[in-house]
């Protein structure tokens, strides 16, 4: 959301400024015909605005030593992916025109090639638990975006063959997220492997500009897409020589989540028929 608000403000200011300018100059109602059905394609780049985390907590009924509780608290791990990725897809829509006002409905489906991960060493957390010290001790968070689509309304102001518009509506998408904690000394081990994937639903808001020539239009569009959250809960797979320690760590649960959102800027080409 932090990336979305400044861009939305600038988009709104631009649309309002251009509209006021057209009125001040006394432009006549748009003569270019924006009405009718169309199909098109888009190509651009997206910037991830997601957040993924793994939080660990003791779920047992007994009291655990303060030193163990402190180690569990240190297992919390999160990061905010900020990678840029390719996006491309297709769209269909329909416009209605009333003088200079253009109303529209558009649906699109696009691929978003976004994948982010972060790994850290956790020897400092697990070595007090494993005897001897761990030979492998890593923690990893990963988020992968794939397909997304939108169904949006559009409200635009036409200055002949130039159309400025705002847009917003329903969004859906498919993504995968996971958290992985692995530690072993060859005999003992502490493992948590949690993940979630599938289709999720949210909203989108943005704006753009289009330039029309005959039945073709080319344009530039910005969208912010928020697809909600993924969540998972998983208990540990634990084997320790000390039975008391093993009982405690088996009751530690990983509660992971990903808030999935991104901004994108894309060029568009459409053909009206």
Residue pairs with C-beta under 8 A, 6 or more apart in sequence:
1 49
1 226
1 261
2 49
3 47
3 49
3 224
3 263
4 49
4 205
4 224
4 261
4 263
7 222
7 224
7 263
8 205
8 206
8 207
8 224
11 166
11 206
11 207
11 222
12 166
12 207
14 164
14 207
15 157
15 164
15 165
15 166
15 207
18 157
18 159
18 164
19 157
19 164
22 100
22 157
22 159
27 100
27 159
27 160
29 99
29 100
30 97
30 99
30 100
30 102
30 158
30 159
30 160
30 161
31 160
32 158
32 160
32 161
32 212
33 97
34 95
34 97
34 102
34 156
34 158
34 163
34 212
34 272
35 95
35 96
35 97
36 94
36 95
36 272
36 273
37 92
37 93
37 94
37 272
37 273
38 92
38 93
38 94
38 95
38 217
38 270
38 271
38 272
38 273
39 90
39 91
39 92
39 93
39 270
39 271
39 273
40 90
40 91
40 92
40 93
40 217
40 268
40 269
40 270
40 271
41 88
41 89
41 90
41 91
41 268
41 269
42 87
42 88
42 89
42 90
42 91
42 108
42 110
42 221
42 266
42 267
42 268
42 269
43 87
43 88
43 266
43 267
44 87
44 88
44 221
44 264
44 265
44 266
44 267
45 84
45 85
45 86
45 87
45 264
45 265
45 266
46 84
46 85
46 86
46 87
46 112
46 114
46 262
46 263
46 264
46 265
47 82
47 83
47 84
47 262
47 263
47 264
48 81
48 82
48 83
48 84
48 85
48 114
48 116
48 143
48 145
48 261
48 262
49 80
49 82
49 224
49 261
49 262
49 263
50 80
50 81
50 116
50 143
50 258
50 259
50 260
50 261
50 262
51 78
51 79
51 80
51 81
51 258
51 259
52 78
52 79
52 80
52 81
52 116
52 141
52 142
52 143
52 177
52 179
52 256
52 257
52 258
52 259
53 76
53 77
53 78
53 79
53 141
53 179
53 256
53 257
53 258
54 75
54 76
54 77
54 78
54 139
54 141
54 179
54 181
54 192
54 194
54 254
54 255
54 256
55 76
55 254
55 255
55 256
55 257
56 72
56 73
56 75
56 76
56 181
56 192
56 252
56 253
56 254
56 255
57 72
57 252
57 253
57 255
58 64
58 68
58 69
58 72
58 248
58 251
58 252
59 235
59 251
59 252
59 253
60 247
60 248
60 251
62 248
64 248
67 128
68 245
68 248
71 125
71 128
71 129
72 252
74 124
74 125
75 122
75 125
75 139
75 181
75 252
77 118
77 120
77 139
77 141
77 179
78 141
79 116
79 118
79 141
81 114
81 116
81 143
82 116
83 114
83 115
83 116
85 112
85 113
85 114
85 115
85 145
86 111
86 112
86 113
87 110
87 111
87 112
87 113
87 264
87 266
88 110
88 111
88 266
89 108
89 109
89 110
89 111
89 149
90 108
90 109
90 110
91 106
91 107
91 108
91 109
91 268
91 270
92 106
92 107
92 108
93 104
93 105
93 106
93 107
93 154
93 270
94 104
94 105
94 106
95 102
95 103
95 104
95 154
95 272
96 102
96 103
96 104
97 103
97 158
100 157
100 158
100 159
101 155
101 156
101 157
101 158
102 154
102 155
102 156
102 157
102 158
102 163
102 165
103 153
103 154
103 155
103 156
104 153
104 154
104 155
104 156
104 165
105 151
105 152
105 153
105 154
106 150
106 151
106 152
106 154
106 167
107 149
107 150
107 151
107 152
108 149
108 150
109 147
109 148
109 149
110 147
110 148
110 149
111 146
111 147
112 145
112 146
112 147
112 148
112 173
112 262
112 264
113 145
114 143
114 144
114 145
114 262
115 142
115 143
115 144
115 145
116 142
116 143
116 144
117 140
117 141
117 142
117 143
118 140
118 141
119 138
119 139
119 140
120 138
120 139
120 140
121 137
121 138
122 137
122 138
122 139
122 181
122 183
123 133
123 134
123 137
125 137
125 183
126 134
126 137
126 183
126 190
127 133
127 134
127 137
129 183
129 190
129 240
129 245
129 249
130 183
130 184
130 185
130 188
130 190
130 240
131 185
131 188
131 241
132 185
133 185
134 183
134 184
134 185
135 184
135 185
135 186
136 182
136 183
136 184
137 182
137 183
137 184
138 180
138 181
138 182
138 183
139 179
139 180
139 181
139 182
140 178
140 179
140 180
140 181
141 177
141 178
141 179
141 180
141 256
142 176
142 177
142 178
142 179
142 180
143 175
143 176
143 177
143 258
143 260
144 175
144 176
144 177
145 173
145 174
145 175
145 260
145 262
146 173
146 174
146 175
146 176
147 173
147 174
148 171
148 172
148 173
148 174
148 225
148 227
149 171
149 172
149 173
150 169
150 170
150 171
150 172
150 204
150 223
150 225
151 169
151 170
151 171
152 167
152 168
152 169
152 170
152 204
153 167
153 168
153 169
154 165
154 166
154 167
155 165
155 166
155 167
156 163
156 164
156 165
156 166
157 163
157 164
157 165
161 211
161 212
161 213
162 209
162 210
162 211
162 212
163 209
163 210
163 211
163 212
163 217
163 219
164 207
164 208
164 209
165 207
165 208
165 209
165 210
166 206
166 207
167 204
167 205
167 206
167 207
167 208
167 221
167 223
168 203
168 204
168 205
168 206
169 203
169 204
170 201
170 203
170 204
171 201
171 202
171 203
171 204
171 225
171 226
171 227
172 199
172 200
172 201
172 202
172 227
173 199
173 200
173 202
173 225
173 227
173 260
174 197
174 198
174 199
174 200
175 197
175 200
175 227
175 230
175 258
175 260
176 195
176 196
176 197
177 195
177 196
177 197
177 230
177 232
177 256
177 257
177 258
177 260
178 193
178 194
178 195
178 196
178 232
178 256
179 192
179 193
179 194
179 195
179 232
179 254
179 256
180 192
180 193
180 194
181 190
181 191
181 192
181 193
181 254
182 189
182 190
182 191
182 193
183 189
183 190
183 191
184 190
184 191
187 239
187 241
188 239
188 240
188 241
189 237
189 238
189 239
190 236
190 238
190 240
190 249
191 236
191 237
191 238
192 234
192 235
192 236
192 237
192 252
192 254
193 234
193 237
194 232
194 233
194 234
194 254
194 256
195 232
195 256
196 230
196 231
196 232
196 256
196 258
197 230
198 230
200 227
200 228
200 229
200 230
200 260
201 227
201 228
202 225
202 226
202 227
202 228
202 260
202 261
203 225
203 226
204 223
204 224
204 225
204 226
205 223
205 224
206 221
206 222
206 223
206 224
207 221
207 222
208 219
208 220
208 221
208 222
208 268
209 219
209 220
210 217
210 218
210 219
210 268
210 270
211 217
211 218
211 219
215 271
215 272
215 273
216 269
216 270
216 271
216 272
217 268
217 269
217 270
217 272
218 267
218 268
218 269
218 270
219 267
219 268
219 269
219 270
220 265
220 266
220 267
220 268
221 265
221 266
221 267
221 268
222 263
222 264
222 265
223 263
223 264
223 266
224 261
224 262
224 263
225 261
225 262
225 263
225 264
226 260
226 261
227 260
227 261
228 259
228 260
229 257
229 258
229 259
229 260
230 257
230 258
230 260
231 255
231 256
231 257
232 254
232 255
232 256
232 257
233 253
233 254
233 255
233 256
234 253
234 254
234 256
235 250
235 251
235 252
235 253
235 254
236 249
236 250
236 252
236 253
236 254
238 246
238 249
238 250
239 246
240 246
240 249
